[in-house]
Amino acid sequence: PIEYGKIITSIYLKVSLSDFLTLFSARTQGEFFWSVLPSPILLTAAGISLVISTILACVWPVGMLDRLPVMGLALGEYKLLPHPSY
């Protein structure tokens, strides 16, 4: 099972990424996503923000933030496949 701190961090990452991606969708006013290219400064700001948010969510130390447990998504043990029980 996934730790509660990782669930909190996953929600943070989802909100952080989806807000910026919503900005890209909303600025085209109903046209196709890339029909109006974003300015270089918006692309740069979005890229930096998305990379920093993702890195922070992956390596955040185990602790408490606003009385909620948080834990980096890259921390802990991972098993790619469940161990088969024979």
HUVENUR-V235005 format. One record per residue. N is the residue number from 1. RES is the residue in one letter. PSI is psi in radians with two decimals (999 if undefined). OMEGA is omega in radians with two decimals (999 if undefined). NEAR is the number of other ideal C-beta (glycine too) atoms within 10 Angstrom. Layout:
BEGIN
n->(N/N)
res->(RES/RES)
psi->(PSI/PSI)
omega->(OMEGA/OMEGA)
near->(NEAR/NEAR)
END
This chain:
BEGIN
n->(1/2/3/4/5/6/7/8/9/10/11/12/13/14/15/16/17/18/19/20/21/22/23/24/25/26/27/28/29/30/31/32/33/34/35/36/37/38/39/40/41/42/43/44/45/46/47/48/49/50/51/52/53/54/55/56/57/58/59/60/61/62/63/64/65/66/67/68/69/70/71/72/73/74/75/76/77/78/79/80/81/82/83/84/85/86)
res->(P/I/E/Y/G/K/I/I/T/S/I/Y/L/K/V/S/L/S/D/F/L/T/L/F/S/A/R/T/Q/G/E/F/F/W/S/V/L/P/S/P/I/L/L/T/A/A/G/I/S/L/V/I/S/T/I/L/A/C/V/W/P/V/G/M/L/D/R/L/P/V/M/G/L/A/L/G/E/Y/K/L/L/P/H/P/S/Y)
psi->(2.64/2.48/2.60/-0.65/-0.62/-0.55/-0.77/-0.78/-0.64/-0.69/-0.73/-0.82/-0.71/-0.81/-0.75/-0.80/-0.74/-0.53/-0.75/-0.70/-0.53/-0.65/-0.75/-0.69/-0.70/-0.48/-0.22/-0.14/0.90/-0.16/3.07/2.60/-0.85/0.24/-0.56/1.91/2.42/2.73/2.71/-0.62/-0.63/-0.74/-0.73/-0.83/-0.75/-0.78/-0.82/-0.80/-0.77/-0.69/-0.80/-0.75/-0.75/-0.76/-0.80/-0.74/-0.51/-0.64/0.15/2.33/2.78/2.32/-2.87/2.41/2.08/0.74/0.40/2.41/2.41/2.67/2.34/2.51/-0.37/-0.04/2.66/-3.11/2.48/2.47/2.17/-0.67/2.53/2.59/2.17/2.33/2.03/999)
omega->(-3.14/-3.13/-3.12/3.11/3.10/3.09/3.11/3.14/3.09/3.11/3.08/-3.10/3.11/-3.14/-3.11/-3.10/-3.06/3.11/3.12/-3.14/3.05/3.09/3.10/-3.14/-3.06/-3.05/-3.12/3.08/3.03/3.11/3.11/-3.01/-3.08/3.14/3.04/-3.08/3.08/3.13/3.13/-3.13/3.09/3.10/3.13/3.14/3.13/-3.14/3.13/-3.11/-3.11/3.12/-3.13/3.12/-3.12/3.12/3.13/-3.14/-3.12/-2.99/-3.13/-3.12/3.09/-3.14/-3.14/3.06/-3.08/3.13/3.05/3.10/3.08/-3.12/3.11/-3.08/-3.14/-3.10/3.08/3.13/3.10/3.02/-3.11/3.14/3.08/3.13/-3.14/3.09/-3.12/999)
near->(3/10/15/12/21/20/15/17/23/13/12/18/18/11/10/16/15/11/11/15/12/10/13/14/10/9/13/14/7/7/9/7/11/9/9/10/9/16/9/8/8/14/12/11/14/15/11/10/14/15/10/11/17/14/12/15/22/13/11/21/8/13/11/9/12/6/5/14/15/20/20/18/21/12/16/12/4/7/6/4/5/6/6/5/4/3)
END
